Amino acid sequence: MSTQGNDHKKARTQLKEGKGGTPERKAEAETRHKARYMRQIAALRVNGSEFKKLDNYILGSSAAIITNASLIVGLGSTGAGKGPILGGLLTIALADNISDSLGIHLYKESEGCGVRLSALATGLNFLSRLLVSLSFVAVVLILPLSQAILVGIVWALLLLIFISYLITKSDHENSISEIIKHVLVAVFVIVLSRCVGSLIASYF
């Protein structure tokens, strides 16, 4: 009885895999295998046009711009020297950048993007955020601190205006109104960082 049961089980497995049964069943199984294989290939393939998509580069760049400028202004308001400010900027460039890139990777995977496409978006965002952070590091290294704070604010606003223009241009939106909104948000965050830094310097 056990031998007959095994034979029936084997026969059912063969029918499912297309190894037995009618030619129609074999063709159907082969079609399913080919479709599964093509889906796997599509998940690993990266279209060259993905390198031209703005959101693969600037999804986290605006946050990095505001964060770096706010850190320079906030720590500068506490009377911190170049050392602590540079340490904060490098922390943003590496640790914060890695955690943000992980979030982007999870977001891309939740959208159903392929493995390589998710990795591509993550890598491009990490690189763009790293370059933004290193540009602020260069400003603090080259200039005296009082000048570096002012230049950092101007540099942040210029970068934000440029990115906002690219986004609105690709989306065919009103560039001026969107740029003004983004700049106002950045100014608010920078002023808030200045106030917090001044309060900390007053009480500690």
Backbone as a chain_set.jsonl record, in Angstrom:
{"seq": "MSTQGNDHKKARTQLKEGKGGTPERKAEAETRHKARYMRQIAALRVNGSEFKKLDNYILGSSAAIITNASLIVGLGSTGAGKGPILGGLLTIALADNISDSLGIHLYKESEGCGVRLSALATGLNFLSRLLVSLSFVAVVLILPLSQAILVGIVWALLLLIFISYLITKSDHENSISEIIKHVLVAVFVIVLSRCVGSLIASYF", "coords": {"N": [[0.825, -1.202, 0.0], [1.938, 1.192, 0.765], [3.815, 1.522, -1.226], [2.206, 1.873, -3.483], [0.995, 4.28, -2.757], [3.171, 6.002, -2.803], [3.786, 5.894, -5.519], [1.501, 7.096, -6.635], [1.747, 9.65, -5.565], [4.153, 10.474, -6.735], [3.368, 10.494, -9.376], [1.478, 12.556, -9.384], [3.164, 14.702, -8.787], [4.8, 14.743, -11.033], [2.928, 15.409, -12.976], [2.322, 18.012, -12.188], [4.791, 19.273, -12.603], [5.08, 18.985, -15.253], [6.311, 16.744, -16.251], [4.981, 14.522, -16.849], [1.861, 13.238, -18.228], [-0.352, 14.817, -20.598], [0.668, 16.279, -23.782], [-0.251, 18.903, -23.793], [-0.28, 19.614, -21.08], [2.439, 19.489, -20.554], [3.356, 21.58, -22.206], [2.08, 23.729, -20.993], [3.295, 23.729, -18.454], [5.923, 24.26, -19.202], [5.625, 26.821, -20.242], [4.965, 28.223, -17.914], [7.36, 27.956, -16.481], [9.107, 29.374, -18.14], [7.976, 31.944, -17.971], [8.378, 32.486, -15.251], [11.16, 32.512, -15.196], [11.725, 34.711, -16.872], [10.653, 36.774, -15.335], [12.422, 36.746, -13.187], [14.795, 37.488, -14.478], [14.08, 40.047, -15.34], [13.879, 41.318, -12.892], [16.511, 41.53, -12.162], [17.613, 43.151, -14.059], [18.814, 46.34, -15.099], [17.682, 49.212, -16.488], [19.198, 51.47, -18.764], [18.129, 54.018, -18.757], [17.465, 54.521, -16.158], [19.604, 55.712, -14.918], [19.288, 58.312, -15.604], [17.162, 59.311, -14.23], [15.946, 61.72, -12.029], [15.075, 61.342, -9.393], [16.559, 59.243, -8.446], [18.899, 60.383, -7.71], [18.485, 62.737, -6.171], [16.723, 62.25, -4.151], [17.316, 62.175, -1.431], [19.014, 64.311, -1.2], [18.169, 66.969, -0.732], [17.391, 66.886, 1.949], [19.88, 66.354, 3.091], [21.231, 68.713, 2.495], [19.861, 70.708, 3.998], [20.184, 69.639, 6.569], [22.996, 69.644, 6.968], [23.6, 72.412, 6.742], [22.08, 73.413, 8.869], [23.318, 72.154, 11.019], [25.878, 73.338, 11.01], [25.2, 76.024, 11.556], [23.795, 75.734, 13.985], [25.664, 74.469, 15.812], [27.668, 76.332, 15.562], [26.476, 78.494, 16.817], [26.568, 77.745, 19.457], [29.128, 78.241, 20.137], [30.968, 76.36, 19.454], [34.01, 74.964, 18.163], [35.915, 74.407, 15.104], [36.521, 71.68, 15.132], [34.429, 70.086, 16.555], [32.303, 70.766, 14.816], [33.168, 69.805, 12.312], [33.304, 67.11, 12.996], [30.577, 66.586, 13.405], [29.582, 67.054, 10.813], [30.899, 65.037, 9.332], [29.817, 62.826, 10.548], [27.179, 63.032, 9.691], [27.691, 62.704, 6.975], [28.436, 60.04, 6.815], [27.314, 58.069, 8.867], [24.575, 58.971, 9.19], [23.954, 59.13, 6.526], [24.171, 56.471, 5.651], [22.097, 55.239, 7.123], [19.887, 56.643, 6.09], [20.049, 55.887, 3.41], [19.501, 53.192, 3.651], [16.811, 53.351, 4.345], [15.792, 54.369, 1.931], [16.36, 52.211, 0.28], [14.667, 50.217, 1.345], [12.248, 51.456, 0.81], [12.204, 51.449, -2.01], [12.162, 48.708, -2.478], [9.683, 48.101, -1.372], [8.066, 49.234, -3.261], [8.135, 47.415, -5.219], [10.285, 47.297, -6.909], [13.05, 45.947, -8.795], [15.879, 43.916, -7.69], [18.407, 44.925, -8.467], [17.709, 47.485, -9.329], [16.768, 48.667, -6.992], [19.135, 48.602, -5.518], [20.674, 50.257, -7.142], [19.365, 52.789, -6.961], [19.723, 53.213, -4.227], [22.548, 53.329, -4.027], [23.153, 55.554, -5.685], [21.828, 57.63, -4.357], [23.199, 57.578, -1.919], [25.738, 58.351, -2.792], [25.231, 60.949, -3.815], [24.322, 62.318, -1.505], [26.621, 62.064, 0.039], [28.486, 63.588, -1.42], [27.3, 66.119, -1.182], [27.499, 66.538, 1.61], [30.299, 66.479, 1.921], [30.976, 68.771, 0.536], [30.179, 70.789, 2.295], [31.897, 70.183, 4.376], [34.309, 70.913, 3.186], [33.927, 73.69, 2.977], [33.966, 74.474, 5.701], [36.539, 73.652, 6.384], [38.215, 75.24, 4.77], [37.603, 77.99, 5.145], [37.6, 80.672, 7.626], [35.761, 80.213, 10.709], [33.616, 82.0, 11.24], [33.121, 83.08, 8.714], [32.649, 80.716, 7.343], [30.197, 79.86, 8.328], [28.379, 81.744, 7.259], [28.891, 81.433, 4.489], [28.217, 78.749, 4.262], [25.444, 78.829, 4.686], [24.596, 80.33, 2.451], [25.529, 78.671, 0.393], [23.989, 76.366, 0.871], [21.39, 77.322, 0.335], [21.633, 77.968, -2.374], [22.172, 75.446, -3.518], [19.77, 74.174, -2.849], [17.895, 75.69, -4.249], [18.699, 75.11, -6.857], [18.242, 72.303, -7.011], [15.489, 72.267, -6.494], [14.586, 73.606, -8.739], [15.278, 71.779, -10.776], [13.603, 69.64, -10.097], [10.988, 70.74, -10.329], [11.034, 71.45, -12.99], [11.205, 68.968, -14.29], [8.773, 67.917, -13.527], [7.024, 69.662, -14.638], [5.968, 71.883, -13.242], [5.101, 74.969, -11.488], [7.914, 76.748, -11.219], [8.871, 78.951, -9.695], [7.128, 79.327, -7.456], [7.381, 76.852, -6.137], [10.113, 76.804, -5.56], [10.287, 78.997, -3.815], [8.764, 78.045, -1.645], [10.342, 75.847, -0.801], [12.714, 77.132, -0.102], [11.83, 78.769, 1.987], [11.149, 76.847, 3.907], [13.698, 75.805, 4.4], [15.006, 78.098, 5.426], [13.504, 78.501, 7.74], [14.182, 76.18, 9.232], [16.927, 76.575, 9.555], [16.997, 78.981, 11.018], [15.673, 78.107, 13.306], [17.542, 76.246, 14.238], [19.598, 77.986, 14.854], [18.433, 79.412, 16.994], [18.066, 77.362, 18.887], [20.739, 76.615, 19.32], [21.749, 79.003, 20.42], [20.247, 79.132, 22.809], [21.187, 76.86, 24.142], [23.87, 77.6, 24.47], [23.49, 79.666, 26.268], [22.566, 78.507, 28.668], [24.251, 76.412, 29.31]], "CA": [[0.0, 0.0, 0.0], [2.796, 2.374, 0.825], [4.453, 1.673, -2.54], [1.214, 2.454, -4.384], [0.82, 5.677, -2.37], [4.326, 6.76, -3.313], [3.656, 5.982, -6.977], [0.493, 8.112, -6.934], [2.319, 10.961, -5.216], [5.142, 10.785, -7.753], [2.649, 10.799, -10.613], [0.909, 13.897, -9.252], [4.27, 15.66, -8.869], [5.216, 14.81, -12.426], [1.924, 16.159, -13.717], [2.474, 19.432, -11.862], [6.032, 19.792, -13.173], [5.067, 18.805, -16.696], [7.122, 15.595, -16.654], [4.085, 13.473, -17.285], [0.592, 13.752, -18.694], [-0.531, 15.124, -22.013], [1.551, 17.335, -24.295], [-0.761, 20.212, -23.404], [0.198, 19.887, -19.731], [3.875, 19.771, -20.656], [3.521, 22.92, -22.77], [1.648, 24.685, -19.984], [4.334, 23.791, -17.43], [7.081, 24.928, -19.79], [5.296, 28.248, -20.323], [5.082, 28.778, -16.557], [8.782, 28.033, -16.147], [9.69, 30.476, -18.911], [7.487, 33.208, -17.412], [9.074, 32.692, -13.981], [12.544, 32.851, -15.517], [11.76, 36.065, -17.408], [10.438, 37.696, -14.214], [13.672, 36.812, -12.437], [15.743, 38.268, -15.276], [13.637, 41.446, -15.313], [14.173, 41.862, -11.566], [17.946, 41.794, -12.069], [18.036, 44.033, -15.152], [18.729, 47.781, -14.867], [17.597, 49.971, -17.729], [20.111, 52.61, -18.785], [17.406, 55.264, -18.486], [17.367, 54.735, -14.715], [20.68, 56.614, -14.522], [18.884, 59.673, -15.928], [16.049, 59.727, -13.389], [16.398, 62.633, -10.984], [14.776, 60.888, -8.036], [17.606, 58.334, -8.019], [20.022, 61.17, -7.219], [18.18, 63.854, -5.281], [15.663, 61.905, -3.211], [17.743, 62.556, -0.091], [19.977, 65.404, -1.231], [17.615, 68.174, -0.109], [17.488, 66.699, 3.395], [21.286, 66.483, 3.468], [21.595, 70.134, 2.413], [19.296, 71.423, 5.149], [20.774, 69.098, 7.787], [24.372, 70.137, 7.099], [23.586, 73.854, 7.022], [21.545, 73.601, 10.216], [24.324, 71.726, 11.983], [26.914, 74.366, 11.069], [24.645, 77.199, 12.231], [23.457, 75.388, 15.365], [26.874, 74.296, 16.604], [28.369, 77.614, 15.584], [25.815, 79.355, 17.794], [26.971, 77.326, 20.806], [30.53, 78.574, 20.344], [31.825, 75.212, 19.141], [35.054, 75.216, 17.188], [35.862, 73.655, 13.852], [36.583, 70.242, 15.391], [33.094, 69.502, 16.739], [31.465, 70.953, 13.62], [33.616, 68.838, 11.308], [32.874, 65.794, 13.455], [29.157, 66.457, 13.112], [29.38, 66.953, 9.363], [31.333, 63.718, 8.877], [28.827, 61.869, 11.041], [26.066, 63.103, 8.739], [28.135, 62.177, 5.683], [28.592, 58.586, 6.852], [26.307, 57.318, 9.622], [23.223, 59.382, 8.808], [23.79, 58.814, 5.109], [23.93, 55.033, 5.519], [20.749, 54.931, 7.617], [18.915, 57.178, 5.14], [20.106, 55.054, 2.21], [18.769, 51.965, 3.963], [15.391, 53.677, 4.223], [15.475, 54.464, 0.511], [16.375, 50.853, -0.259], [13.429, 49.565, 1.775], [11.144, 52.09, 0.086], [12.221, 50.952, -3.384], [11.721, 47.315, -2.464], [8.244, 48.071, -1.111], [7.399, 49.608, -4.502], [8.211, 46.294, -6.15], [11.421, 47.439, -7.83], [13.943, 44.806, -8.803], [17.006, 43.944, -6.762], [19.45, 45.831, -8.944], [17.184, 48.839, -9.377], [16.779, 49.152, -5.614], [20.533, 48.845, -5.158], [21.133, 51.418, -7.91], [18.815, 53.992, -6.342], [20.377, 53.375, -2.93], [23.923, 53.763, -4.239], [23.194, 56.906, -6.243], [21.454, 58.558, -3.294], [24.313, 57.637, -0.968], [26.81, 59.134, -3.402], [24.845, 62.359, -3.913], [24.337, 62.862, -0.143], [28.018, 62.138, 0.47], [29.105, 64.743, -2.08], [26.737, 67.322, -0.564], [28.095, 66.689, 2.936], [31.717, 66.8, 1.778], [31.103, 70.167, 0.112], [30.116, 71.599, 3.519], [33.158, 69.937, 5.084], [35.326, 71.74, 2.527], [33.682, 75.089, 3.359], [34.43, 74.677, 7.076], [37.987, 73.483, 6.415], [38.944, 76.287, 4.042], [37.318, 79.356, 5.602], [37.416, 80.903, 9.065], [34.457, 79.711, 11.114], [32.574, 83.021, 11.082], [32.803, 83.15, 7.292], [32.138, 79.414, 6.915], [28.769, 79.789, 8.661], [27.634, 82.523, 6.266], [29.038, 80.783, 3.181], [27.457, 77.509, 4.316], [24.023, 79.146, 4.494], [24.408, 80.719, 1.047], [25.731, 77.472, -0.424], [22.826, 75.504, 1.061], [20.24, 77.887, -0.379], [21.877, 77.84, -3.816], [21.955, 74.042, -3.877], [18.346, 73.866, -2.728], [17.221, 76.34, -5.38], [19.033, 74.351, -8.063], [17.529, 71.024, -6.973], [14.059, 72.551, -6.63], [14.345, 73.95, -10.151], [15.318, 70.543, -11.56], [12.408, 68.848, -9.792], [9.799, 71.374, -10.903], [11.154, 71.406, -14.45], [10.869, 67.611, -14.744], [7.354, 67.675, -13.246], [6.262, 70.698, -15.345], [5.246, 72.679, -12.257], [5.515, 76.359, -11.374], [9.217, 76.709, -10.568], [9.069, 80.029, -8.73], [6.38, 79.072, -6.225], [7.965, 75.705, -5.448], [11.422, 77.216, -5.032], [10.042, 79.861, -2.647], [8.332, 77.191, -0.533], [11.475, 75.073, -0.318], [13.657, 78.047, 0.55], [11.232, 79.194, 3.256], [11.317, 75.733, 4.852], [15.116, 75.759, 4.77], [15.3, 79.249, 6.289], [12.879, 78.232, 9.041], [14.971, 75.179, 9.947], [18.212, 77.186, 9.914], [16.732, 79.929, 12.111], [15.372, 77.303, 14.486], [18.821, 75.711, 14.717], [20.297, 79.119, 15.464], [17.805, 79.696, 18.292], [18.382, 76.266, 19.799], [22.154, 76.736, 19.664], [21.92, 80.149, 21.32], [19.697, 78.753, 24.105], [22.127, 75.925, 24.78], [25.031, 78.376, 24.894], [23.115, 80.526, 27.402], [22.283, 77.753, 29.885], [25.253, 75.392, 29.597]], "C": [[0.858, 1.251, 0.0], [3.472, 2.628, -0.505], [3.486, 2.3, -3.528], [0.997, 3.934, -4.063], [1.953, 6.542, -2.883], [4.251, 6.936, -4.815], [2.635, 7.046, -7.367], [1.028, 9.514, -6.656], [3.327, 11.411, -6.262], [4.467, 11.181, -9.064], [2.049, 12.2, -10.556], [1.985, 14.97, -9.376], [4.725, 15.846, -10.306], [4.226, 15.598, -13.267], [2.06, 17.651, -13.459], [3.69, 20.029, -12.538], [6.093, 19.631, -14.684], [5.884, 17.64, -17.178], [6.265, 14.433, -17.115], [2.817, 14.074, -17.812], [0.627, 14.064, -20.172], [0.462, 16.177, -22.463], [1.083, 18.74, -23.923], [-0.287, 20.596, -22.004], [1.69, 20.216, -19.734], [4.12, 21.18, -21.183], [3.152, 23.999, -21.756], [2.707, 24.853, -18.894], [5.568, 24.52, -17.953], [6.852, 26.437, -19.9], [5.424, 28.925, -18.963], [6.536, 28.946, -16.152], [9.45, 29.202, -16.882], [9.26, 31.831, -18.349], [8.182, 33.521, -16.094], [10.52, 33.121, -14.223], [12.654, 34.283, -16.028], [11.526, 37.1, -16.302], [11.706, 37.842, -13.378], [14.716, 37.635, -13.172], [15.377, 39.753, -15.232], [13.951, 42.103, -13.972], [15.646, 42.215, -11.423], [18.437, 42.81, -13.089], [17.843, 45.488, -14.766], [18.747, 48.492, -16.205], [18.538, 51.175, -17.656], [19.428, 53.933, -18.498], [17.281, 55.543, -17.0], [18.456, 55.674, -14.218], [20.302, 58.07, -14.77], [17.744, 60.182, -15.054], [16.549, 60.553, -12.222], [16.181, 62.071, -9.591], [15.782, 59.874, -7.532], [18.802, 59.068, -7.43], [19.64, 62.11, -6.074], [17.072, 63.549, -4.292], [16.04, 62.312, -1.789], [18.682, 63.738, -0.05], [19.457, 66.66, -0.545], [17.676, 68.08, 1.409], [18.924, 66.865, 3.87], [21.726, 67.94, 3.456], [21.126, 70.879, 3.658], [19.944, 70.946, 6.448], [22.18, 69.633, 8.008], [24.418, 71.626, 7.43], [23.093, 74.132, 8.437], [22.565, 73.211, 11.275], [25.417, 72.781, 12.13], [26.417, 75.577, 11.853], [24.38, 76.904, 13.706], [24.682, 75.241, 16.252], [27.696, 75.578, 16.658], [27.784, 78.57, 16.607], [26.179, 78.994, 19.233], [28.409, 77.704, 21.124], [31.471, 77.422, 20.073], [32.853, 75.599, 18.08], [34.903, 74.367, 15.946], [35.828, 72.144, 14.094], [35.218, 69.604, 15.591], [32.194, 69.628, 15.512], [31.859, 69.961, 12.53], [33.22, 67.414, 11.701], [31.4, 65.562, 13.177], [28.876, 66.291, 11.629], [29.787, 65.584, 8.832], [30.401, 62.619, 9.38], [27.608, 61.837, 10.122], [26.451, 62.45, 7.414], [28.185, 60.653, 5.667], [27.414, 57.889, 7.548], [24.885, 57.673, 9.207], [22.935, 59.031, 7.351], [23.472, 57.334, 4.917], [22.521, 54.681, 5.973], [19.674, 55.452, 6.669], [18.88, 56.345, 3.857], [19.399, 53.727, 2.431], [17.266, 52.191, 3.861], [14.954, 53.77, 2.774], [15.424, 53.072, -0.121], [15.093, 50.098, 0.109], [12.221, 50.135, 1.042], [11.06, 51.568, -1.345], [11.75, 49.498, -3.449], [10.22, 47.216, -2.224], [7.444, 48.473, -2.338], [7.416, 48.489, -5.532], [9.315, 46.423, -7.177], [12.307, 46.199, -7.744], [15.114, 44.987, -7.853], [18.043, 44.961, -7.203], [18.971, 47.269, -9.0], [17.161, 49.452, -7.982], [18.203, 49.484, -5.169], [21.088, 50.07, -5.882], [20.645, 52.716, -7.28], [19.48, 54.273, -5.0], [21.788, 53.911, -3.096], [24.032, 55.191, -4.753], [22.812, 57.95, -5.196], [22.559, 58.689, -2.26], [25.421, 58.523, -1.523], [26.467, 60.619, -3.441], [24.844, 63.015, -2.532], [25.763, 63.022, 0.376], [28.713, 63.349, -0.133], [28.596, 66.051, -1.489], [27.396, 67.568, 0.789], [29.565, 67.091, 2.846], [31.925, 68.235, 1.291], [31.023, 71.108, 1.315], [31.361, 71.394, 4.376], [34.263, 70.805, 4.502], [35.16, 73.205, 2.905], [34.228, 75.37, 4.754], [35.947, 74.56, 7.162], [38.731, 74.685, 5.846], [38.794, 77.653, 4.699], [37.37, 79.464, 7.124], [35.969, 80.607, 9.449], [33.342, 80.731, 10.911], [32.148, 83.158, 9.621], [32.188, 81.843, 6.798], [30.644, 79.278, 7.213], [27.946, 80.531, 7.615], [27.69, 81.87, 4.888], [28.249, 79.475, 3.145], [25.973, 77.738, 4.1], [23.743, 79.486, 3.032], [24.526, 79.506, 0.133], [24.535, 76.529, -0.328], [21.628, 76.027, 0.279], [20.416, 77.77, -1.892], [21.655, 76.399, -4.286], [20.476, 73.683, -3.853], [17.545, 74.485, -3.871], [17.46, 75.546, -6.667], [18.266, 73.029, -8.118], [16.03, 71.235, -7.15], [13.704, 72.885, -8.076], [14.333, 72.693, -11.017], [14.059, 69.71, -11.349], [11.18, 69.439, -10.472], [9.84, 71.354, -12.431], [10.768, 70.033, -14.982], [9.394, 67.294, -14.543], [6.436, 68.697, -13.913], [5.386, 71.507, -14.382], [5.762, 74.117, -12.275], [6.804, 76.433, -10.564], [9.331, 77.732, -9.455], [8.376, 79.731, -7.409], [6.966, 77.91, -5.44], [9.31, 76.059, -4.838], [11.248, 78.071, -3.782], [9.634, 79.027, -1.444], [9.506, 76.412, 0.055], [12.479, 75.948, 0.418], [13.117, 78.506, 1.903], [11.358, 78.095, 4.315], [12.763, 75.656, 5.333], [15.48, 76.895, 5.715], [14.712, 79.034, 7.679], [13.711, 77.259, 9.863], [16.306, 75.773, 10.404], [18.04, 78.164, 11.069], [16.429, 79.177, 13.4], [16.65, 76.715, 15.086], [19.64, 76.788, 15.403], [19.738, 79.418, 16.858], [18.134, 78.62, 19.314], [19.838, 76.339, 20.249], [22.4, 77.871, 20.636], [21.39, 79.838, 22.719], [20.629, 77.813, 24.856], [23.361, 76.666, 25.287], [24.731, 79.238, 26.109], [22.998, 79.76, 28.711], [23.344, 76.712, 30.228], [26.659, 75.907, 29.32]], "O": [[0.552, 2.237, -0.671], [3.689, 3.776, -0.892], [3.875, 3.156, -4.322], [0.834, 4.752, -4.969], [1.739, 7.666, -3.339], [4.605, 7.992, -5.339], [2.857, 7.81, -8.307], [0.786, 10.445, -7.423], [3.36, 12.583, -6.637], [4.926, 12.079, -9.769], [2.094, 12.945, -11.535], [1.763, 16.016, -9.986], [5.002, 16.962, -10.744], [4.615, 16.357, -14.155], [1.933, 18.463, -14.376], [3.643, 21.169, -13.001], [7.041, 20.084, -15.324], [6.143, 17.523, -18.376], [6.765, 13.474, -17.702], [2.685, 15.298, -17.849], [1.521, 13.631, -20.898], [1.036, 16.89, -21.639], [1.893, 19.652, -23.757], [0.065, 21.75, -21.756], [2.145, 21.104, -19.012], [4.985, 21.895, -20.676], [3.808, 25.036, -21.662], [2.988, 25.97, -18.459], [6.185, 25.303, -17.231], [7.768, 27.231, -19.681], [5.922, 30.047, -18.859], [6.907, 29.954, -15.55], [10.26, 29.926, -16.303], [10.068, 32.756, -18.258], [8.538, 34.671, -15.834], [11.037, 33.995, -13.528], [13.583, 34.999, -15.654], [12.124, 38.176, -16.322], [12.025, 38.937, -12.914], [15.448, 38.403, -12.548], [16.25, 40.611, -15.103], [14.252, 43.295, -13.914], [15.997, 43.104, -10.647], [19.569, 43.283, -12.99], [16.825, 45.842, -14.171], [19.71, 48.386, -16.964], [18.656, 51.818, -16.613], [20.076, 54.876, -18.042], [17.02, 56.681, -16.608], [18.27, 56.362, -13.214], [20.925, 58.971, -14.209], [17.392, 61.36, -15.125], [17.464, 60.144, -11.507], [17.0, 62.291, -8.699], [15.873, 59.648, -6.325], [19.625, 58.468, -6.738], [20.396, 62.258, -5.114], [16.533, 64.457, -3.66], [15.181, 62.748, -1.022], [19.112, 64.139, 1.032], [20.209, 67.345, 0.147], [17.973, 69.065, 2.085], [19.167, 67.448, 4.927], [22.507, 68.36, 4.31], [21.902, 71.593, 4.294], [20.223, 71.754, 7.333], [22.521, 70.033, 9.121], [25.183, 72.051, 8.296], [23.635, 74.997, 9.125], [22.666, 73.865, 12.313], [25.838, 73.087, 13.246], [27.127, 76.097, 12.714], [24.696, 77.718, 14.574], [24.736, 75.828, 17.332], [28.339, 75.875, 17.665], [28.51, 79.369, 17.199], [26.107, 79.839, 20.124], [28.866, 77.513, 22.251], [32.65, 77.49, 20.422], [32.599, 76.442, 17.22], [33.891, 73.692, 15.756], [35.18, 71.411, 13.347], [34.873, 68.667, 14.871], [31.42, 68.722, 15.203], [30.997, 69.349, 11.899], [32.846, 66.609, 10.848], [31.008, 64.471, 12.761], [28.034, 65.484, 11.234], [29.102, 65.024, 7.976], [30.219, 61.6, 8.713], [27.073, 60.773, 9.813], [25.652, 61.738, 6.805], [27.997, 60.039, 4.617], [26.618, 57.207, 6.903], [24.082, 56.79, 8.906], [21.81, 58.679, 6.995], [22.607, 56.981, 4.115], [21.822, 53.92, 5.304], [18.659, 54.787, 6.461], [17.813, 56.123, 3.285], [18.77, 53.193, 1.518], [16.533, 51.339, 3.358], [13.871, 53.306, 2.418], [14.56, 52.788, -0.95], [14.507, 49.419, -0.734], [11.29, 49.408, 0.694], [9.97, 51.278, -1.838], [11.027, 49.112, -4.367], [9.553, 46.355, -2.797], [6.276, 48.106, -2.462], [6.79, 48.595, -6.587], [9.296, 45.741, -8.202], [12.307, 45.494, -6.735], [15.317, 46.06, -7.286], [18.505, 45.77, -6.398], [19.751, 48.186, -8.744], [17.497, 50.624, -7.811], [18.445, 50.507, -4.529], [21.873, 50.83, -5.315], [21.43, 53.644, -7.086], [19.767, 55.423, -4.671], [22.188, 54.84, -2.394], [24.895, 55.951, -4.313], [23.4, 59.03, -5.149], [22.829, 59.787, -1.775], [25.977, 59.352, -0.802], [27.314, 61.458, -3.135], [25.31, 64.145, -2.391], [26.076, 63.992, 1.067], [29.445, 64.057, 0.558], [29.368, 66.993, -1.312], [27.808, 68.69, 1.082], [30.025, 67.944, 3.605], [32.946, 68.849, 1.602], [31.724, 72.119, 1.352], [31.827, 72.327, 5.029], [35.066, 71.371, 5.243], [36.153, 73.896, 3.133], [34.881, 76.39, 4.969], [36.579, 75.286, 7.929], [39.76, 75.096, 6.383], [39.769, 78.398, 4.797], [37.206, 78.467, 7.827], [35.062, 80.731, 8.626], [32.25, 80.379, 10.464], [30.966, 83.332, 9.324], [31.309, 81.854, 5.936], [29.91, 78.657, 6.445], [26.935, 80.017, 7.137], [26.674, 81.763, 4.201], [27.674, 79.128, 2.114], [25.31, 76.955, 3.421], [22.778, 78.996, 2.445], [23.727, 79.331, -0.787], [24.113, 75.957, -1.333], [20.927, 75.252, -0.371], [19.453, 77.502, -2.611], [21.03, 76.163, -5.32], [19.988, 72.974, -4.733], [16.621, 73.862, -4.394], [16.543, 75.338, -7.462], [17.704, 72.679, -9.156], [15.372, 70.48, -7.867], [12.648, 72.493, -8.572], [13.48, 72.551, -11.893], [13.513, 69.144, -12.296], [10.418, 68.72, -11.117], [8.802, 71.253, -13.085], [10.087, 69.93, -16.002], [8.82, 66.5, -15.289], [5.215, 68.618, -13.777], [4.22, 71.781, -14.666], [6.721, 74.443, -12.974], [6.79, 76.206, -9.354], [9.836, 77.418, -8.378], [8.986, 79.87, -6.348], [7.044, 77.968, -4.213], [9.609, 75.652, -3.716], [11.972, 77.896, -2.802], [10.107, 79.273, -0.335], [9.647, 76.328, 1.275], [13.029, 75.546, 1.444], [13.878, 78.618, 2.864], [11.64, 78.378, 5.479], [13.023, 75.465, 6.521], [16.187, 76.679, 6.699], [15.352, 79.35, 8.682], [13.927, 77.478, 11.055], [16.76, 75.502, 11.516], [18.849, 78.176, 11.998], [16.885, 79.575, 14.471], [16.813, 76.692, 16.306], [20.297, 76.534, 16.412], [20.501, 79.652, 17.795], [18.442, 78.921, 20.467], [20.136, 76.145, 21.427], [23.179, 77.722, 21.578], [22.003, 80.231, 23.711], [20.833, 77.958, 26.062], [23.844, 76.403, 26.388], [25.63, 79.515, 26.903], [23.301, 80.311, 29.769], [23.337, 76.178, 31.337], [27.632, 75.177, 29.507]]}, "num_chains": 1, "name": "protein.A"}
